[in-house]
Amino acid sequence: MQHLSIDIETKSSVDIGKAGLYRYAQDPDFAILLFAYKYMDDPVEVIDLASGEKIPEGIQTMLWNPDVIKHAYNASFEWYCLNQAGYQTPLEQWRCTMAHGLYCGYTAGLEATGKAIGLPQDKRKLTTGKALIRYFCVPCKPTKGNGGRAWNLPRHAPDKWELFKEYCKQDVTTEHEIWKRLRVFPMPEEEEKLWQMDVRMNEFGVRADEKLIDGALMIDSISTQKLTEEAVRISGLENPNSTSQLKQWIERELSNWAETDVELPGLRKEDVAVLLGKQNLPAEVRRILEIRQQMGKTSVKKYTAMKSAKGDDGRIRGLSQYYGANRTGRWAGRLVQVQNLPRNYLTTLDVARNLVKARNYEGVQMLYGNVPDTLSQLIRTAFIPSDGHKFVVADFSAIEARVIAWLAGEQWVNEVFATHGRIYEATASQMFHVPIERIVKGNPEYSLRQKGKVATLALGYQGGTSALISMGALKMGLTEEELPDIVTRWREANPRIRDLWYAVEQASLETVMTAREHAVPGLIFRLEGDLVYGQSFLTVQLPSGRKLFYPKPFLQENRFGRAAIHYYAIGQQTKKWEVDSTYGGKMTENIVQAIARDCLAETLKRIEQLGLQVVFHVHDEVVIDAPIEATVEQICALMAEPIPWAPGLNLKGAGFEGSYYKKD
């Protein structure tokens, strides 16, 4: 095959960070300014489209020639923009170097990946780009000094323009050098197809309920104004939104109430919740805290994000990021962040939606009281199907619990999922040696179900009492004193899962120590590398054939004084490329979540084969913009079909259909 690396620079009046690629490229002001390319081992060339140059006919032919593979970093951008500009180029002929880098355990971002992968300085992305993009690619403010122009053109700053062309050329060099290093560790063909499916899904988009969005934004502005006015009346403060002013006022009021000085830790969300939980608070303080809580409902800002991302046809595009959850390969949310939408508990969603669409603030306030919370619960419902269609929504039931039991060979759990499926009751039965028939409502043994539930959710990945607390054990009514016993009982009831943690840890340690392949049933651990560029990875081959990558692995003592696998990754707190460590339970979590992701991928392919359109998916849930004749049972049956690479894995789907998205 022939290879063509491409990078383009573009302009648009739309903020791509807020609205996303698709809305950005649909803007009337959108245009391609520069087109840089590298064919095979030829030097990089740049075409100055903004100054009237044309892309050579030979290169234009390559854009649709199936014998020429097109490469770009974040290739969906180049592919979509070129098609929008009239250069037809099929998606199947593109390869995304960013997706490939994410597959191999690297980070997103051309500059960051170049550093992480170890490119020499002359091959890395230039740092001058941001200022040049601000100058040439976004509108400028018309002034007398610039002649009232809305855009900076090449002739307005020839020296900057030449720098911009060099910047564009260097991006091609950097992308090409990254690709040369990654091609030693190829993405499976199935993953290439999944990336293409993700791009097509993002291009199709999902319809937004414009009336609901506009009504929510208007009601939220009214609510904010009224709550602010009420807070001013109660407190007498000039600016009750000021944390420092409000904190002083509350401390003073509480000191008067308690007849002693009171110092608050802060007014964060959790601080306010703790205070509101206290009995006999002064009424005015309680109301101020309630107002603070309501006005702090940041999830309402998702309506603004929806409005910014919505195209002229009423559809929001670009909600999903392939391999956005690094390591496991799970998809991540973008723009509206569908992965963390607020749950809805209202039983009268239709009534609430109609009130908001009618911009009836008084009706919402009268029926529901807490207006911001009501608007927050309606966010999901702003996603609606296309005309003449309905949503079919389905997700896997307890998929991680099913996968880990299947992988570990925990037979009693597999039998539960193959039969009645009451995993919480069955777990409690195993832990406390009580017949499962006794763990039903009305019997005293039913209280054990809560322990079985929190243990199932929290302890599968070598967690202890802190994992139970994080999963909400104390909020469920359990005491700290009984948590260690729950941990011990769960591990005794699940010896195969417990053994899996240690088998995974031992296999990974021995693989790095000996550079020899080691296996755990269903998994293959390898130390892989290349001699030319000096890359190295600990890889874990999954049952699907896909691999998990841990870059630059080495052994070092962890904070517990034990030898542990260390590798490089993006730090969750620092967001920098740095050393991280892992252990058996954590690696098991990566592996189980990755297998669950591969199960979802199988379902996505099956749905596509039926000719149905997925508009987005959230964790283990798919949302289908379906014709009326499609059914929930049809999709759930797809989810329950055996997977060839996972014989014996019992999967089950559950779902609903409707005229808007919700948490059923």
MOZIUR-V733641 format. One record per pair of residues at least 6 apart in sequence whose ideal C-beta (glycine too) atoms are under 8 Angstrom apart, sorted by the first residue. I is the first residue (numbers start at 0). J is the second residue. If there is no record, write none. Layout:
# MOZIUR-V733641
i=I j=J
i=I j=J
This chain:
# MOZIUR-V733641
i=0 j=66
i=0 j=67
i=0 j=68
i=1 j=38
i=1 j=39
i=1 j=61
i=1 j=64
i=1 j=66
i=1 j=67
i=1 j=68
i=2 j=38
i=2 j=39
i=2 j=67
i=2 j=68
i=2 j=70
i=3 j=36
i=3 j=37
i=3 j=38
i=3 j=39
i=3 j=58
i=3 j=61
i=3 j=67
i=3 j=68
i=3 j=69
i=3 j=70
i=4 j=36
i=4 j=37
i=4 j=69
i=4 j=70
i=4 j=71
i=4 j=171
i=4 j=174
i=4 j=175
i=4 j=178
i=5 j=34
i=5 j=35
i=5 j=36
i=5 j=69
i=5 j=70
i=5 j=71
i=5 j=77
i=5 j=171
i=6 j=35
i=6 j=36
i=6 j=71
i=6 j=72
i=6 j=77
i=6 j=167
i=6 j=170
i=6 j=171
i=6 j=174
i=7 j=31
i=7 j=32
i=7 j=33
i=7 j=34
i=7 j=35
i=7 j=76
i=7 j=77
i=7 j=80
i=7 j=81
i=7 j=167
i=8 j=31
i=8 j=32
i=8 j=33
i=8 j=132
i=8 j=135
i=8 j=136
i=8 j=163
i=8 j=166
i=8 j=167
i=9 j=24
i=9 j=29
i=9 j=30
i=9 j=31
i=9 j=32
i=9 j=80
i=9 j=136
i=10 j=28
i=10 j=29
i=10 j=30
i=10 j=32
i=10 j=135
i=10 j=136
i=10 j=137
i=10 j=150
i=11 j=23
i=11 j=24
i=11 j=26
i=11 j=28
i=11 j=29
i=11 j=30
i=11 j=136
i=11 j=137
i=12 j=26
i=12 j=27
i=12 j=28
i=12 j=137
i=12 j=138
i=13 j=22
i=13 j=23
i=13 j=25
i=13 j=26
i=13 j=29
i=14 j=23
i=14 j=137
i=14 j=307
i=15 j=23
i=17 j=304
i=17 j=307
i=17 j=308
i=17 j=334
i=18 j=307
i=18 j=308
i=18 j=334
i=19 j=308
i=19 j=316
i=19 j=317
i=19 j=333
i=19 j=334
i=20 j=75
i=20 j=76
i=20 j=79
i=20 j=80
i=20 j=316
i=20 j=317
i=21 j=79
i=21 j=201
i=21 j=202
i=21 j=204
i=21 j=310
i=21 j=316
i=21 j=317
i=22 j=307
i=22 j=308
i=22 j=309
i=22 j=310
i=22 j=316
i=22 j=317
i=23 j=29
i=24 j=79
i=24 j=80
i=24 j=83
i=25 j=83
i=25 j=310
i=25 j=311
i=28 j=138
i=29 j=80
i=29 j=83
i=29 j=84
i=30 j=48
i=30 j=49
i=30 j=84
i=31 j=48
i=31 j=80
i=31 j=81
i=31 j=84
i=32 j=47
i=32 j=48
i=32 j=49
i=32 j=135
i=32 j=136
i=33 j=45
i=33 j=46
i=33 j=47
i=33 j=48
i=33 j=49
i=33 j=163
i=33 j=164
i=33 j=167
i=34 j=45
i=34 j=46
i=34 j=48
i=34 j=54
i=35 j=43
i=35 j=44
i=35 j=45
i=35 j=46
i=35 j=164
i=35 j=167
i=35 j=168
i=35 j=170
i=35 j=171
i=36 j=43
i=36 j=44
i=36 j=45
i=36 j=46
i=36 j=58
i=36 j=171
i=37 j=43
i=37 j=44
i=37 j=171
i=37 j=172
i=37 j=175
i=38 j=58
i=38 j=61
i=43 j=168
i=43 j=171
i=43 j=172
i=43 j=175
i=44 j=168
i=45 j=164
i=45 j=167
i=45 j=168
i=46 j=52
i=46 j=53
i=46 j=54
i=46 j=55
i=47 j=153
i=47 j=164
i=48 j=54
i=49 j=135
i=49 j=152
i=49 j=153
i=50 j=153
i=54 j=86
i=59 j=86
i=61 j=67
i=61 j=69
i=62 j=69
i=62 j=81
i=62 j=86
i=62 j=87
i=62 j=88
i=63 j=87
i=63 j=88
i=63 j=89
i=63 j=92
i=64 j=92
i=65 j=89
i=65 j=91
i=65 j=92
i=67 j=92
i=68 j=92
i=68 j=93
i=68 j=94
i=69 j=77
i=69 j=78
i=69 j=88
i=69 j=92
i=69 j=93
i=69 j=94
i=70 j=93
i=70 j=94
i=70 j=96
i=70 j=174
i=70 j=175
i=70 j=178
i=71 j=77
i=71 j=78
i=71 j=93
i=71 j=95
i=71 j=96
i=71 j=174
i=72 j=95
i=72 j=96
i=72 j=97
i=72 j=109
i=72 j=112
i=72 j=170
i=72 j=173
i=72 j=174
i=72 j=177
i=73 j=95
i=73 j=97
i=73 j=109
i=74 j=93
i=74 j=94
i=74 j=95
i=74 j=96
i=74 j=97
i=74 j=98
i=75 j=95
i=75 j=198
i=75 j=201
i=77 j=93
i=78 j=88
i=78 j=90
i=78 j=93
i=78 j=198
i=79 j=198
i=79 j=202
i=81 j=88
i=82 j=88
i=90 j=195
i=90 j=198
i=90 j=199
i=91 j=195
i=94 j=178
i=94 j=191
i=95 j=194
i=96 j=174
i=96 j=177
i=96 j=178
i=96 j=181
i=97 j=107
i=97 j=109
i=97 j=112
i=98 j=186
i=98 j=190
i=98 j=194
i=98 j=321
i=98 j=322
i=99 j=178
i=99 j=181
i=99 j=186
i=100 j=106
i=100 j=107
i=100 j=112
i=100 j=116
i=100 j=177
i=100 j=181
i=101 j=107
i=101 j=321
i=101 j=322
i=101 j=323
i=101 j=325
i=102 j=186
i=102 j=190
i=102 j=322
i=102 j=328
i=102 j=548
i=103 j=181
i=103 j=184
i=103 j=536
i=103 j=548
i=103 j=550
i=104 j=325
i=104 j=326
i=104 j=536
i=104 j=547
i=104 j=548
i=104 j=549
i=104 j=550
i=104 j=566
i=104 j=568
i=105 j=112
i=105 j=115
i=105 j=116
i=105 j=550
i=106 j=112
i=106 j=115
i=106 j=325
i=106 j=569
i=106 j=576
i=109 j=124
i=109 j=170
i=109 j=173
i=109 j=174
i=109 j=177
i=110 j=123
i=110 j=124
i=110 j=126
i=110 j=173
i=111 j=576
i=112 j=177
i=113 j=122
i=113 j=123
i=113 j=124
i=113 j=173
i=113 j=176
i=113 j=177
i=114 j=123
i=114 j=576
i=115 j=550
i=115 j=567
i=115 j=576
i=116 j=177
i=116 j=180
i=116 j=181
i=116 j=532
i=116 j=534
i=117 j=532
i=117 j=533
i=117 j=534
i=118 j=173
i=118 j=176
i=118 j=177
i=122 j=172
i=122 j=173
i=122 j=176
i=123 j=173
i=124 j=169
i=124 j=170
i=124 j=173
i=125 j=165
i=125 j=166
i=125 j=169
i=125 j=170
i=127 j=162
i=127 j=166
i=128 j=166
i=128 j=170
i=131 j=159
i=131 j=162
i=131 j=163
i=131 j=166
i=134 j=151
i=134 j=156
i=134 j=159
i=135 j=150
i=135 j=151
i=135 j=152
i=135 j=153
i=135 j=159
i=135 j=160
i=135 j=163
i=138 j=149
i=138 j=150
i=139 j=145
i=139 j=148
i=139 j=149
i=139 j=150
i=139 j=151
i=141 j=147
i=141 j=148
i=141 j=149
i=145 j=151
i=145 j=155
i=148 j=155
i=153 j=160
i=179 j=532
i=180 j=529
i=180 j=532
i=180 j=534
i=183 j=529
i=183 j=531
i=183 j=532
i=183 j=534
i=184 j=527
i=184 j=529
i=184 j=534
i=184 j=536
i=184 j=548
i=187 j=544
i=187 j=545
i=189 j=543
i=189 j=544
i=189 j=545
i=189 j=600
i=190 j=545
i=192 j=604
i=193 j=321
i=193 j=600
i=193 j=603
i=193 j=604
i=194 j=321
i=194 j=322
i=196 j=603
i=196 j=604
i=196 j=607
i=197 j=319
i=197 j=320
i=197 j=321
i=197 j=330
i=198 j=321
i=200 j=319
i=200 j=612
i=200 j=613
i=200 j=614
i=200 j=615
i=201 j=316
i=201 j=317
i=201 j=318
i=201 j=319
i=202 j=316
i=203 j=314
i=203 j=316
i=203 j=612
i=203 j=614
i=203 j=624
i=204 j=310
i=204 j=314
i=204 j=315
i=204 j=316
i=204 j=317
i=204 j=318
i=204 j=614
i=205 j=314
i=205 j=315
i=205 j=318
i=205 j=382
i=205 j=614
i=205 j=615
i=205 j=622
i=205 j=624
i=206 j=313
i=206 j=314
i=206 j=315
i=206 j=382
i=206 j=383
i=206 j=384
i=206 j=385
i=206 j=624
i=207 j=305
i=207 j=309
i=207 j=313
i=207 j=314
i=207 j=315
i=207 j=381
i=207 j=382
i=207 j=383
i=208 j=352
i=208 j=356
i=208 j=380
i=208 j=381
i=208 j=382
i=208 j=383
i=208 j=659
i=209 j=309
i=209 j=313
i=210 j=356
i=211 j=352
i=211 j=355
i=211 j=356
i=211 j=377
i=211 j=380
i=211 j=381
i=212 j=302
i=212 j=305
i=212 j=306
i=212 j=309
i=212 j=381
i=213 j=306
i=213 j=358
i=214 j=355
i=214 j=356
i=214 j=357
i=214 j=358
i=215 j=299
i=215 j=302
i=215 j=355
i=215 j=374
i=215 j=377
i=215 j=381
i=216 j=302
i=216 j=303
i=216 j=306
i=217 j=358
i=217 j=360
i=218 j=355
i=218 j=358
i=218 j=359
i=218 j=360
i=218 j=363
i=218 j=370
i=218 j=374
i=219 j=299
i=219 j=302
i=219 j=370
i=219 j=371
i=219 j=374
i=221 j=360
i=222 j=293
i=222 j=360
i=222 j=364
i=222 j=370
i=222 j=371
i=222 j=374
i=223 j=294
i=226 j=290
i=226 j=293
i=226 j=294
i=227 j=239
i=227 j=240
i=227 j=294
i=229 j=286
i=229 j=290
i=230 j=236
i=230 j=239
i=230 j=240
i=230 j=287
i=230 j=290
i=230 j=291
i=231 j=237
i=231 j=239
i=233 j=283
i=233 j=286
i=233 j=287
i=234 j=245
i=234 j=248
i=234 j=283
i=234 j=287
i=236 j=244
i=236 j=245
i=236 j=248
i=237 j=244
i=238 j=244
i=239 j=245
i=239 j=287
i=239 j=290
i=240 j=294
i=242 j=265
i=242 j=266
i=245 j=266
i=245 j=287
i=245 j=291
i=246 j=263
i=246 j=265
i=246 j=266
i=248 j=287
i=249 j=263
i=249 j=266
i=249 j=274
i=249 j=284
i=249 j=287
i=249 j=288
i=250 j=260
i=250 j=261
i=250 j=262
i=250 j=263
i=252 j=281
i=252 j=283
i=252 j=284
i=253 j=261
i=253 j=263
i=253 j=281
i=253 j=284
i=254 j=260
i=254 j=261
i=256 j=280
i=256 j=281
i=256 j=284
i=263 j=270
i=263 j=274
i=264 j=270
i=266 j=291
i=268 j=292
i=268 j=295
i=271 j=288
i=271 j=291
i=271 j=292
i=271 j=295
i=272 j=292
i=274 j=280
i=274 j=284
i=274 j=288
i=275 j=285
i=275 j=288
i=275 j=289
i=275 j=292
i=280 j=288
i=293 j=369
i=293 j=370
i=293 j=371
i=293 j=372
i=294 j=371
i=296 j=371
i=296 j=372
i=296 j=374
i=296 j=375
i=298 j=340
i=298 j=341
i=298 j=375
i=298 j=378
i=299 j=371
i=299 j=374
i=299 j=375
i=299 j=378
i=301 j=335
i=301 j=336
i=301 j=340
i=301 j=378
i=302 j=374
i=302 j=378
i=302 j=381
i=304 j=334
i=304 j=335
i=304 j=336
i=305 j=315
i=305 j=335
i=305 j=381
i=307 j=334
i=308 j=315
i=308 j=316
i=308 j=317
i=308 j=334
i=308 j=335
i=309 j=315
i=310 j=316
i=315 j=334
i=315 j=335
i=315 j=382
i=317 j=333
i=317 j=334
i=318 j=332
i=318 j=333
i=318 j=334
i=318 j=335
i=318 j=337
i=318 j=615
i=319 j=330
i=319 j=331
i=319 j=332
i=319 j=333
i=319 j=337
i=319 j=615
i=319 j=616
i=320 j=330
i=320 j=331
i=320 j=332
i=320 j=333
i=321 j=330
i=322 j=328
i=322 j=329
i=322 j=330
i=323 j=329
i=323 j=330
i=323 j=331
i=323 j=332
i=323 j=333
i=324 j=330
i=324 j=331
i=325 j=568
i=325 j=569
i=326 j=547
i=326 j=548
i=326 j=549
i=326 j=568
i=326 j=589
i=326 j=593
i=327 j=547
i=327 j=589
i=327 j=592
i=327 j=593
i=327 j=596
i=328 j=545
i=328 j=547
i=328 j=593
i=328 j=596
i=328 j=597
i=329 j=592
i=329 j=593
i=329 j=596
i=329 j=618
i=330 j=596
i=330 j=616
i=331 j=338
i=332 j=338
i=332 j=339
i=332 j=617
i=337 j=615
i=337 j=617
i=338 j=617
i=338 j=618
i=340 j=378
i=340 j=379
i=340 j=617
i=340 j=662
i=341 j=375
i=341 j=376
i=341 j=378
i=341 j=379
i=342 j=376
i=342 j=662
i=343 j=376
i=343 j=377
i=343 j=379
i=343 j=380
i=343 j=661
i=343 j=662
i=344 j=376
i=345 j=351
i=345 j=367
i=345 j=373
i=345 j=376
i=345 j=377
i=347 j=366
i=348 j=376
i=348 j=377
i=348 j=380
i=348 j=659
i=348 j=661
i=350 j=366
i=351 j=363
i=351 j=366
i=351 j=367
i=351 j=373
i=351 j=376
i=351 j=377
i=352 j=377
i=352 j=380
i=352 j=659
i=354 j=362
i=354 j=363
i=354 j=366
i=355 j=363
i=355 j=373
i=355 j=374
i=355 j=377
i=360 j=370
i=363 j=370
i=363 j=373
i=363 j=374
i=364 j=370
i=367 j=373
i=379 j=659
i=379 j=660
i=379 j=661
i=379 j=662
i=380 j=659
i=380 j=660
i=380 j=661
i=381 j=659
i=382 j=390
i=382 j=614
i=382 j=615
i=382 j=622
i=382 j=659
i=382 j=660
i=383 j=390
i=383 j=658
i=383 j=659
i=383 j=660
i=384 j=390
i=384 j=624
i=384 j=625
i=384 j=658
i=384 j=659
i=385 j=624
i=387 j=626
i=387 j=627
i=388 j=624
i=388 j=625
i=388 j=626
i=388 j=627
i=389 j=625
i=389 j=626
i=389 j=627
i=389 j=629
i=389 j=656
i=389 j=657
i=389 j=658
i=390 j=622
i=390 j=623
i=390 j=624
i=390 j=625
i=390 j=656
i=390 j=657
i=390 j=658
i=390 j=659
i=390 j=660
i=391 j=611
i=391 j=622
i=391 j=623
i=391 j=625
i=391 j=629
i=391 j=630
i=391 j=631
i=391 j=633
i=391 j=634
i=391 j=654
i=391 j=656
i=392 j=620
i=392 j=621
i=392 j=622
i=392 j=623
i=392 j=631
i=392 j=654
i=392 j=655
i=392 j=656
i=392 j=657
i=392 j=660
i=392 j=663
i=393 j=620
i=393 j=621
i=393 j=623
i=393 j=631
i=393 j=634
i=393 j=635
i=393 j=638
i=393 j=652
i=393 j=653
i=393 j=654
i=394 j=618
i=394 j=619
i=394 j=620
i=394 j=621
i=394 j=652
i=394 j=653
i=394 j=654
i=395 j=401
i=395 j=595
i=395 j=598
i=395 j=599
i=395 j=619
i=395 j=620
i=395 j=638
i=395 j=650
i=395 j=651
i=395 j=652
i=396 j=420
i=396 j=651
i=396 j=652
i=396 j=653
i=397 j=416
i=397 j=420
i=397 j=422
i=397 j=455
i=398 j=595
i=398 j=598
i=398 j=619
i=398 j=650
i=399 j=459
i=399 j=591
i=399 j=592
i=399 j=595
i=400 j=412
i=400 j=416
i=400 j=422
i=400 j=455
i=400 j=459
i=401 j=416
i=401 j=648
i=401 j=649
i=401 j=650
i=401 j=651
i=402 j=591
i=402 j=594
i=402 j=595
i=402 j=598
i=402 j=648
i=403 j=409
i=403 j=459
i=403 j=496
i=403 j=499
i=403 j=587
i=403 j=591
i=404 j=412
i=404 j=413
i=404 j=416
i=404 j=495
i=404 j=496
i=405 j=413
i=405 j=645
i=405 j=647
i=405 j=648
i=405 j=649
i=406 j=499
i=406 j=520
i=406 j=521
i=406 j=522
i=406 j=590
i=406 j=591
i=406 j=594
i=407 j=493
i=407 j=495
i=407 j=496
i=407 j=498
i=407 j=499
i=408 j=495
i=408 j=520
i=409 j=493
i=409 j=494
i=409 j=495
i=409 j=496
i=410 j=495
i=411 j=425
i=411 j=429
i=412 j=422
i=412 j=425
i=412 j=493
i=413 j=647
i=413 j=649
i=415 j=421
i=415 j=422
i=415 j=425
i=416 j=422
i=416 j=649
i=416 j=651
i=417 j=649
i=419 j=425
i=420 j=651
i=421 j=435
i=422 j=451
i=422 j=455
i=423 j=448
i=423 j=451
i=423 j=452
i=423 j=455
i=424 j=435
i=424 j=438
i=424 j=439
i=424 j=448
i=424 j=451
i=425 j=435
i=425 j=451
i=426 j=451
i=426 j=452
i=426 j=454
i=426 j=455
i=426 j=489
i=426 j=492
i=427 j=433
i=427 j=435
i=427 j=438
i=427 j=444
i=427 j=447
i=427 j=448
i=427 j=450
i=427 j=451
i=428 j=434
i=428 j=435
i=428 j=438
i=428 j=447
i=428 j=451
i=429 j=492
i=429 j=493
i=430 j=447
i=430 j=450
i=430 j=451
i=430 j=454
i=430 j=485
i=430 j=488
i=430 j=489
i=430 j=491
i=430 j=492
i=431 j=447
i=431 j=450
i=431 j=488
i=433 j=444
i=433 j=447
i=437 j=444
i=438 j=444
i=438 j=445
i=438 j=447
i=438 j=448
i=438 j=451
i=439 j=445
i=449 j=475
i=449 j=476
i=449 j=477
i=450 j=477
i=450 j=485
i=452 j=475
i=453 j=467
i=453 j=470
i=453 j=471
i=453 j=472
i=453 j=475
i=453 j=477
i=453 j=485
i=454 j=467
i=454 j=485
i=454 j=486
i=454 j=488
i=454 j=489
i=455 j=489
i=456 j=470
i=457 j=466
i=457 j=467
i=457 j=469
i=457 j=470
i=457 j=472
i=458 j=466
i=458 j=467
i=458 j=485
i=458 j=486
i=458 j=489
i=458 j=490
i=459 j=496
i=459 j=587
i=459 j=588
i=459 j=591
i=460 j=466
i=460 j=500
i=460 j=584
i=460 j=585
i=460 j=587
i=460 j=588
i=460 j=591
i=461 j=500
i=461 j=582
i=461 j=583
i=461 j=584
i=461 j=585
i=461 j=587
i=462 j=469
i=462 j=486
i=462 j=584
i=463 j=483
i=463 j=486
i=464 j=479
i=464 j=482
i=464 j=483
i=464 j=486
i=467 j=477
i=467 j=482
i=467 j=485
i=467 j=486
i=468 j=479
i=468 j=482
i=472 j=482
i=472 j=485
i=473 j=479
i=477 j=485
i=490 j=497
i=499 j=519
i=499 j=583
i=499 j=587
i=500 j=583
i=500 j=584
i=500 j=587
i=501 j=583
i=502 j=519
i=502 j=583
i=503 j=519
i=503 j=522
i=503 j=583
i=503 j=586
i=503 j=587
i=503 j=590
i=504 j=564
i=504 j=582
i=504 j=583
i=504 j=586
i=505 j=583
i=506 j=517
i=506 j=518
i=506 j=519
i=506 j=522
i=506 j=524
i=507 j=517
i=507 j=524
i=507 j=537
i=507 j=539
i=507 j=564
i=507 j=581
i=507 j=583
i=507 j=586
i=508 j=554
i=508 j=562
i=508 j=563
i=508 j=564
i=509 j=515
i=509 j=517
i=509 j=524
i=510 j=516
i=510 j=517
i=510 j=524
i=510 j=525
i=510 j=526
i=510 j=537
i=511 j=526
i=511 j=537
i=511 j=552
i=511 j=553
i=511 j=554
i=511 j=564
i=512 j=554
i=514 j=526
i=515 j=526
i=516 j=523
i=516 j=524
i=516 j=525
i=517 j=523
i=517 j=524
i=518 j=524
i=521 j=541
i=521 j=542
i=522 j=539
i=522 j=540
i=522 j=541
i=522 j=542
i=522 j=590
i=523 j=539
i=523 j=540
i=524 j=537
i=524 j=538
i=524 j=539
i=524 j=540
i=525 j=537
i=525 j=538
i=525 j=540
i=526 j=535
i=526 j=536
i=526 j=537
i=526 j=538
i=526 j=552
i=527 j=535
i=527 j=536
i=527 j=537
i=527 j=538
i=528 j=534
i=528 j=535
i=528 j=536
i=534 j=550
i=534 j=551
i=535 j=550
i=535 j=551
i=535 j=552
i=536 j=548
i=536 j=549
i=536 j=550
i=536 j=551
i=536 j=552
i=537 j=548
i=537 j=549
i=537 j=552
i=537 j=564
i=537 j=566
i=538 j=546
i=538 j=547
i=538 j=548
i=538 j=549
i=539 j=546
i=539 j=547
i=539 j=549
i=539 j=586
i=539 j=589
i=539 j=590
i=540 j=546
i=541 j=547
i=541 j=590
i=541 j=593
i=541 j=594
i=541 j=597
i=542 j=594
i=542 j=597
i=542 j=644
i=542 j=645
i=543 j=594
i=543 j=597
i=543 j=600
i=543 j=644
i=543 j=645
i=544 j=644
i=545 j=593
i=545 j=597
i=547 j=589
i=547 j=590
i=547 j=593
i=549 j=564
i=549 j=566
i=549 j=568
i=549 j=581
i=550 j=566
i=550 j=567
i=550 j=568
i=551 j=566
i=551 j=567
i=552 j=564
i=552 j=565
i=552 j=566
i=553 j=565
i=553 j=566
i=554 j=562
i=554 j=563
i=554 j=564
i=554 j=565
i=555 j=562
i=555 j=563
i=555 j=565
i=555 j=580
i=556 j=562
i=556 j=563
i=557 j=563
i=557 j=565
i=557 j=580
i=557 j=582
i=563 j=580
i=563 j=581
i=563 j=582
i=564 j=580
i=564 j=581
i=564 j=582
i=564 j=586
i=565 j=578
i=565 j=579
i=565 j=580
i=565 j=581
i=566 j=578
i=566 j=579
i=566 j=580
i=566 j=581
i=567 j=576
i=567 j=577
i=567 j=578
i=567 j=579
i=568 j=576
i=568 j=577
i=568 j=579
i=569 j=575
i=569 j=576
i=569 j=577
i=570 j=576
i=570 j=577
i=570 j=579
i=581 j=589
i=594 j=645
i=595 j=619
i=598 j=619
i=598 j=642
i=598 j=645
i=598 j=648
i=598 j=650
i=599 j=616
i=599 j=619
i=599 j=621
i=601 j=642
i=602 j=621
i=602 j=637
i=602 j=638
i=603 j=613
i=603 j=616
i=603 j=621
i=605 j=637
i=605 j=640
i=606 j=613
i=606 j=621
i=606 j=623
i=606 j=634
i=606 j=637
i=607 j=613
i=609 j=633
i=609 j=637
i=611 j=623
i=611 j=625
i=611 j=626
i=611 j=629
i=612 j=623
i=612 j=624
i=612 j=625
i=613 j=621
i=613 j=622
i=613 j=623
i=613 j=624
i=614 j=622
i=614 j=623
i=614 j=624
i=615 j=622
i=616 j=622
i=621 j=634
i=622 j=660
i=623 j=629
i=623 j=634
i=625 j=656
i=630 j=656
i=631 j=654
i=631 j=655
i=631 j=656
i=634 j=652
i=634 j=654
i=635 j=651
i=635 j=652
i=635 j=653
i=635 j=654
i=636 j=652
i=637 j=652
i=638 j=650
i=638 j=651
i=638 j=652
i=639 j=650
i=639 j=651
i=639 j=652
i=640 j=650
i=641 j=648
i=642 j=648
i=642 j=650
i=654 j=663
i=655 j=663
